[in-house]
Amino acid sequence: MKSRTFHVGALIALLVAIGLSEHSVASGKAERDSDRLVSFTYAFNRELRPTLEKKLLLTSANHGRMIKIPSSPEIGESAVSVDCLAPDMRNGVCRVTVTRAKSSMENTMIEYWGKPDAIRKVEEIAVVRTDAEIPKRTATAFRDCLRVMIPEPGDPLKLHPSTITDDDRIEFWLEEPNVAPRKGERAEKPGGRTKALIRIGDVLARYCEAPESERSRIAKQIEAEAARILSHRNVK
């Protein structure tokens, strides 16, 4: 009798353990799936956007792009774009381009809202451009992160429930050849992998603006951060 009771108890314990294990795996997958960008929206700045994009987006983004639209009126918008001249070649030439507005285009648009010269005032804002070559493996690491982190597209004219409304807007684009451009943005409360992706964008900008002697070290930092995102390990 004791033996039967023992076996029944052991069986129940085993089933509970399997259930907990499956729950843990499912929970981990759900957590990873939720720690992505949210679908991109044009619901903000719709009058400004064409001019903002024309001034900041001066190269292709076949290996990715990060656009920052700060909430602070004292800080100008910026973009970091990565493109490779031969995207399908293993060792093609790649470059990173940083463009920074000298003052806030969004704040200028608000300041002149309703006035006929609002767009002209935005067009007058100077933009500083910096370019640098970057190793193909570093560019590819950024692209691979975006392939994982950008979600399926939603309605670009509607807000996602987690869309940023009162903080810096940070967008990520990927414009690969022969496929529709993919776009996403950080959520109101970004998870660890999203924060890591933003760090990669910031470090790409630092790479571009750093002395050449420091770029190899910075490139390795980008690749290490990307590896953590792609491995699905917990990232803070």
N, C-alpha and C positions, 0 to 999 in steps of 0.2 A: 504493500500500500504506500509505504514511504517512497519506494522507488518510483511508482507511478506519479505520486504528488510532485516528486522532485523533477521528473521529466516534463510534466505539465507546466510547472513553474519555470523551468529552463526554456521551454518553448515560448511561453508568454514573454519572458525577458528578451529572447532573441527577436521575436516579432516587434516588440517595442523598440529595440535597438535599431532594427532595419527601418522602421517607420521614422525614427528620429533622424537617422542618417539620410533618408530620402528627403525629409523635410529640410534638413540642413543644406543639402545639395540644391534643392529647389529654391530655398530662400537665398542662397548665395547667387544662383543664376538670376533670380528676380532683382537682387540688389545690383548686380552688374548691369543688367538690362536697363535699370532705372538710372544708373549713373552714366548717362549719355547726354549729349546736347538735346535741346528741344527743337522742334521744327521752326524754321525761319519765318518771320513775318515782316511784311512791309507796312504794317498798321501804323508805324510811327514815321514821321519825317517824309511823308510821301511827296511833298513839293520839293523838299531839299534833296532827296536821294539821287536823282539823276546828276545834279551838279556835284554832290559829294563824291559819287563814284567816278565821275569823269576826272576829278582833280586828284583822287587818291589811287585809283586802280590803273596804273600806267603799264603794267605788264600782265602776261597771262598768269594763271594760278593752277597749272596742270599738276603741281605737287602740293598745292594748298595755299590758303590765305587766312590771315586773322585780321579782322577790322575792329578797332576800338572806337566807340563813341562815348566819351566820358560824360558823366552827369554834371561834373563841375564846369561852370562857364569859363573858368580860367584856363582850361586845358583843351588844346586842339585835338581833332580827330587824327587817327593814324591807321596805317595798314602795313602788314608784313606779308609779302607775296613771294612764293617759291615756285620757280619754273625751270624746266630742263629743256634744252633745245631739241633733244631727241629722246622723248620720254621712254621709248621702248628699248633703248640701248643701255647695256649694263654700265658703261662708263662714260655716258654723255656729259656734256658741260651743263652745269646747273648754276643758278644764281638766286640770291635772296635780295629783294628790293624793299626798302623801308621808305615810306612817304609819311611825312608829318606836317599837318597844318599848323601854321604859326599862331593861329587863334581859333576859337571855337566857331565852326560854321553853323552849328545848331543854334548857339546863343545869338549869333549875328542875325540868323533868320528870325528868331523870336523878337529881337530888338527892332527889326524893321518889318514885323508882321503886318500885312495888309497894305504895305506901301509898294508902289510900282517898281522901286529899285531894289527890293529885297534880294532877289537872286543876283543882281549885279554886284551888290555889296559882298555877297558870299564869293562870287567869282574873283573878286579883288584880293582875297586872302591868299597869301603866299604859302606854297608848299615846298618843303625841303625833301629832296630825294637822295638816297644813298644806295649804292649797289655793291655787291661782293659775290665772288664765286664761292660755291659751297660744295662739299663732296656729294657725289650722287647718293651714297649710302645714307647720309644725313637727311638729304631731301626726301629720299624714299621712306625713311623712318617717320617723318612728319606726315607724308601722304598716307602711309599705312594706318596711322592713328586716326586720321580723318575718315578713312573707309570704315573703321570700326565705330567711331563716335557719332558720326552724322546720322540722324534717323531718317526714316522714310518721310517724304515731303508731306506737309499738311497744306491747308489753305493759306497762302501767303498774305491774304488780306484780312485774316482773323487772328486774334490773340490766342496763343496756347495758354492753358490754365497756369502754367509755370513761367510765362514770359516775364522778363524784367520790365518793371514799370517805373521804378524810382531809383535806379542805380546805373552804373556803367553798362552799356550794351556791348557785348563782345560776341562777334559773329565769326564763323569759320566757313569757308567756301572751298570746294574742290571742283575744278573745271578740267576733267580729263578728256582726251580726244575721243570723239565718236560716241559720247554718252551725255545725257542731260546733266547740267551743272547740279551739284548737290550743295545744300546750305543748311546750317544749323546755328544755334546760338546758346549761350549759357543760360541756365535756368535761374530762377529767383534764389534758390538755395542749391548751388552746384555741389556735386559729390566729389570724391577724391580724384577720380580719373579726369573729370572736367577741369578741376583746379590744376592738375598736372599738365593738361593740354594747354591751358592758358600760360603756365610757366614756360612750356616749350615755345609758344609764340613770342613771349617776352625775351627769352634767351636767343631766339633767332634774330630778333631786332638788335640785341646786344652784340651778337656775332657780327652782324653787318656793320655796325658802327665801331667795332673794336679794332685795335691795331692788328695787322696781319699776324704778328708773332703770337697773339693770344687765341687765334681762331681755332687751331687744332684742339686745344683743351676744351673750348666752348662747344665745339662740334661733338666731342665725346660725351659731354654733359647732356646734350640734346638726345643723343642716341640712347644713353642710359635711361633717361626719363621716358622715352618712347617705349623702350623694352618693358618697363614696368606696366605701362598702359596695356601693351599688347599681350602680356603674360596673364592678364586678369588678376594679378596679385592685388591685395589691398593697397591702395595708394592714398596717402594723406596730403 
